[in-house]
Amino acid sequence: MSARDAHTAPADEMPDAIRLYELELGGALKPAGPHGPAHRRGRVLVRLHGAPLGTVDVDLDGGEPTTEAVTDQARRELRAAIDAHLVADGLAPGDELLPSSRARCELERKDFEARAPFASVVIATRERPESLATMLDDLRALRYPRFEVIVVDNAPVTDGTREVAERYSDLLDLHYVREPIPGLAIAHNRGLAAARGEIIAFTDDDVVVDPLWLLELCRGFDHSDTVGCVTGLIFPSELETTAQVWLEDWVGVNKGYEQKVFDLNGNHPGGWLFPYAAGAFGSGANMAFRADTIHALGGFDPATGTGTRARGGDDLAAFYTVVEAGHTLVYRPGAIVRHAYRRDLESLHRQMYDYGAGLGAYLTKVVVDRPRRALDIAWRVPFAVAHAIRLRPSRRRGDGPAAVSGLARRERLGMLVGPYGYVIERHRRRNLHVPAARGR
């Protein structure tokens, strides 16, 4: 669908803006996004003892919702998730209003906090000093005892990023590094080289990090000694435009509210696409690696990622490499970041094209690195095509509007172009390439 098609789409295909809220059961309902007259419905992220359990949609035609009404609705719609969390915490169903200090999950957080390893937070950025400053303010509020921040200034043309980093150097354990070669993967590798943490987390300069983000992300490595990567929940920072609502409801950035474990020993979702459907593992805006693991695997492929002809795929390639090498990857929803989705439909279509190109580039990398994988991938192609043709259905509204099918077409077009982009970049950046470690 072109931008013109988007503007002429039927009115019932253009969703209303959604106001975002957050509710800790037993606490007050809090706005978590902008407020305007266009909001006819709201979406509430419901948490218990800090853990996200799911969302409920509320009608705003009658004005602002009350805490009591939303709490009652959450108890009805999320009863199973609430009770499951309470049982895991050693509490009885119905005790969600008890103080969190009595909850097992909070006691476990405090135990981990007392022995948390030194961590590094890497932020690759390019010419967005205002966004970076906001993000650094969020990092100051993190509940984590010992961490450093590595700001990687990628192919800068001004001194804006450096000036922001210098301004915050007295407020955080912050280190500014410059990477002149453009590309997200190369910038992440520069951050890897500078990081001193036992765990290295990556996020974007346009996210809002939850105060528990780093603590919950690093806690994922406690699952077992084999964990090499942990990813977390991505939630929108606003749903003000059609493009943002469509991305949230139909594309599936959010990976859910239950912890998931992926490895080659039976912990995976099943189906014919594992482990190649690496998008199920998480996203590069919210990921962390055990430092010795990511270094041993060669870091990120410099021929992938934003800023290259591959246009993406750096995070997918890293996730796949971790699992294929015999490590465990954990998706941990308690590690929350709120991401700024693209606001206009033209940008969303470019984003879907980039998603497809990154996927095609990543799969090409898998074959180039290990030619023996070609046959293993080839017999799965019909299943992959069927998966790509089918846009993910909304959790709330059934089938998507007809106009959304244009997003799927853009993604498939990107998938066809991505392999060529990767091959070109692989040749151009061959001196920067580090082969991935072989799996089991």
N, C-alpha and C positions, 0 to 999 in steps of 0.2 A: 504494500500500500504506500503510495506517495504521500507527501505532505498535503497535497491538494485533496487526495482521497480522504485523509483524516479529517480535513475541515468540512467535507461534505458527507461524512458518515451520519447515519440516522441518529436522531437525538437520543433514542433509547440505547444506543451503543456508546454514548459519551458519559461515563460515570461521574457522579458528583464527587466533590472534594470530601475527604474524610478527616475529621479532627482526631488526633491521637491523644490518648490518655494512658496513665499507668495506675494500677491499683495493687497495693500490697494488702492482702486480706487481713482485716483487723485494723487497717489504717485508712487514711483519707484518699479519695480519688484526686489525682493530680494531672493537669494538662501536661502533655509531653511533645507538643507541637504548636504551630501557630493557630490563631483563632480568627475566623472571618465570617461574614454573612453567608458565604456560599456553602457552609457546612450544614448538611441535612442529616448526617449520621456520623457517629464516632466509632472508633475502634480502641478497645481497652486491652493493654497487655496486663494480664493478671499474674501476680506473683504470690508465692507463699514462702516465708522465711528467706526471701531474696531470690528464690528459684522461679523461673518463668514456667507457667503451666499451660498457657494458651491465650487466646484472645476471645473477646465477645464483642459483637457489634451492637450499638445502641442507637435509638432513634433520637434525633436532636430537634425534631419539629416542635416539640413542646418546651424547648429551652435546654439549659444545661442539666445533665443527669445528676442525680444525687448519689452520694457514696452508698447509701443504704440500698437504693434501687439496683445499682450496678453490682453490689456485693450479692444481693439475692439472685440476680441473673447469673452471675459467675458460679454461684453454688449449684444452680440448676444445670447449667450447660457444661460445667467442668467438674461435676461431682466425682467422676471416676478418677480424674487426674489428682484432684485434691485429696481424696481418700488414699490413693496409692502413695502420694508423698508423705502423708501423715503416718501411714503404716511403716514406711521406710525410715521415718524419723523416730519410731518407737512410741508413737502417739495413737490415740484412738480416733476412728473416723468421727468427724464433727468437732474436733478440738482445734480447728484452724485458727481460732481467736486466742489461743494460749500464747504467752510471750515466746518470741523466737529463741530466747536464751535457753529454753528447755528443749529445743529441737536438736536432734542428733546432727543434722547437717550444719547447724551453726557451731556446734562444739567441734565438729570435724574441720570447719574452716579455721577456727581459732588454733587448733592443733597444728594444722598445716602452716598457718601464718607464723607460728613460733619457729618453724624449721624450714621456711621457704628458701629455696636456692636463690642466689643472685641471678637476676634476669635482665635481659636487654630488650628494649622496645625500639624497633627500626621503623622509621617513617621516611619513605622516599617521596620527594616532593619536587615540583617544578613551577616556579613563578605563581605561587598561591600563598603569599605571606599572611594575609588576613585569616584564611582558613587554617593555616598552620598554627597561628597564635591561639585561636580558639581551641584547637585540638590540644595544644600544650597546656592550656588552662585545665582541661579535663584530666590530663595525666597527673596534674598536681593533686587531684582529689582521689587518686587511686588508693584503695586499701591494699597495700602491698609494702612489706618492710624494706626491701632493698632492690632497687632497679636503676638502670641507666637508660638514657634516651639517646639514640643515634639518629640525627637528622642528616639525610643524604640529599644534597642539593644536586639534582640531575640536570646536566647541560644548561646551567643558568645563563641568563642574558642580563640580569640585573643583580644588585646586591640585596634585594629584599629579603630573601630567605636567610642569608647570613646575618642580617641585622636583627631579624626576629630571634634567631638562635642565640645571638649574643645577649639579647635582652633577657632571655630566659635562662641563661647559663648560671645565674646566681640563685635561681628558684628550683632548678632541677639538676640532677647529675647528667648534664647534657653535653654531647659531643657533636660538633658540626664537621662533616666531611663533604668534599666536593667530588662528584663523578662527572667528568666532561663528556663522556660518551653517552648519547641518549639511549634510553631503554629501561623499562622497569626491572627486568631481570638483572641487568648489569648494575643498576642502582642497588638492588637488594644484595647482590654479591659484594658490593662495596661496603654495605652495612655489615654483612657477615664478617668481613675482614677486620672491621673496627670493633665489633662487639666482643665483650668480655664475659657475657653471661653464660651460665650453664644451660639456660633455656633462652631462646631468641624468638621473640614475638614480632609479628609484622602486622601493620595496619595502615590505613590510608590517611591522608591529611584532611579529608573531608568527612570524617566520622565523629560521632559523639560516643566516647567510651563510658560504659557503666562503671561506677566505682568498684564493683566486684570483678570487672573484666579480667584483669591480669591474674588475680588470685584464682579464679575459677579455671582460666585457661591453663595455668601451671599445675593446678590440682589434677588435671587430666592425665598428667604423666605418672601420677601415683597409681593408676589403674594396674600397671604391671611394668616390669623392667624392660619389656619389649617395645613400649610406646616410643615412637620416633617423632610423631606429629600429633598435634591437637588443634582442632578447629572449633569455632563457636558460632553462635546465633547472630544473624544479621537481620535487623529490624529497621524499617524506614524512619528517618528523622522527620519526614512530612509526607503527606499524601494529598497534595493540593491541586494536582493537575491530572488530566486523563492519562498522560504518559506514566506518571508515578503510580497511579492506581492499577493500570494494566500490568506494569512490571511486578507489582506486589501480588496481584490476584491471579495472574495467568502464567507468569514465567517461572516462579518458584525459587527466588533467592533464599527465602527462609527454608531451612532444612528440618524444621520441626522442633518439638519441645521435649523429646526423649533422648537420652544419651544413646549413641550408637558406636559400635566397635567394629572396625574393619581389619581383617588380616587374611592370610592364606590358609588359616587353620579352621575354617568353618564359620568365622565371624564375618558375615557379609549378607547383603539383602537377598541373595539368590538371583536367579535370572541369568540370561546368557551374556550380559554385557559386563559383568564384573570380571576383572578389576578395571576395565578400560573406561567405564562411565564414571570418570573421576570427579565429575561435577557433583555427584552424590556425597562426596567426602567433605565439602565445604567450599570456602571461597578465600581468595588471597587477601581480602580486606580484613580477615579475622583468622589468623593462623599462627602457630608457634611450632618450633622444632627443637628437639634436643640438639645442642650445639655440636656434639661429637658426631651425631647421626648425619646432619645436613652437610657438615664439612666432609665426612667420609663419602657421601654420595655426590660430591662435586658441586654443591650449591645449585643455583638456578641456571637453566640453559640460556645463554645470552642471545640466542637466535629467536627466543620467544618473548612475549610480553608486549604491553603497551609501549609505543615508541619504535616498534619494528614493523616490518611488513607482515609478520605473523599476527600482529594486532592483539595477541593475548596468548593464553595457554601455558604461561609460566607456572601458575599455581597448580593447574591440572597435572602438568608434567612432574612437578615436585611431589604431589600427593601420590601419584602412581608409582614413582620411583621408590618412595618410602615403603609402600605396601609390597611392591614387587621384589624388593630386596629382603623381605622377610620380617619387616617391622610391623608394629601395630599402629593404626591411626584411630584416634578417638574424636568423635564429634560431641562437644559438650555445650548444651544450650545455655547453661548458666553464665557462660562467657559472652556477654552481650555487647554489641556495638550497634549504634544507630547510624545508618548510612544515608547520605544525601543522594537520592535518586535523580536522574536527569528529568528536567521539567517539561521539555517540549517533545512532541511526537517525532519530529525529524531526528532529534538526538537519540531517542529510543530506538528508532530503526537503525541508526548507525551502530548503536550499542549491540543490538541483536546480530547485526552483520559481524561485528567484532567478536561476539561470543562464538558464532559459527566458525569464523576464521581461526580463532584460538584453539577450538576443538580440533579442527582439521590439522592445524600445525602440530598440536600435541600428539595426535595419533601418528602423524608422519615422523615425528621424532622417535616415537616408540619403535617404529619399523627401521628407521635409519640406525638407531643405536643397536638394535638386535634384529637383524634381518629374519631370523628364525620365527619372529613374532608375526610375520606377514600372513602366514597360513592360519595362525590362531585367530587373527583379526578377521581374515577374509570370510571365514564361514559364519561369522557373527554379523556380517554386513546387513543381511536382510532384517535382522532384529533391530540393528541400529537405525536403519532407514525408517522402519515402522515407528520406532521411538521418536525420531526427529519429526516425522510428519504429524504426529499427534501432539498438539499443544497441550501442556499440562492443564487439567481442568481446575477451576476455582474450588477452593475448599467450601465456599459459601453459596455460589450462585449457579452451579451446574455448568453447562457448556458456555464457552466464551462467545462474545459478540463476533459477528462475521468479519468485521474489520481487523480483529486481532490476528486472523490467519495470515495477514501480511507480515506480521512479525516472524512467524515460522518460515515464510518464504525467504525473508532476509537472512535468517539464521542458516538455512540450507545453502543459500548462495555463498555465504561466507565460508561454509564448510568446504565448498568446491575450490575456493581461492586460497584458503589457508595453507594447504600443502605447498603450493608454489612460493608463497611468501616465506615459508619456513626454509625451503631449500635455498632460496636466494640469500636469506640472512645467515644461514649456516655456512655458506661459502664465504660471504663477506666477513663474518666474524669468527672464522675458523681458528684463528690464533687465540681467541678467548674461550673456546669451547673446552670443557672438562668432561670426559666420558663419565657416565653414571656407573656406580658400582654394580656388579652383576648380582642378580638375585640368586635365590637358592636353587 
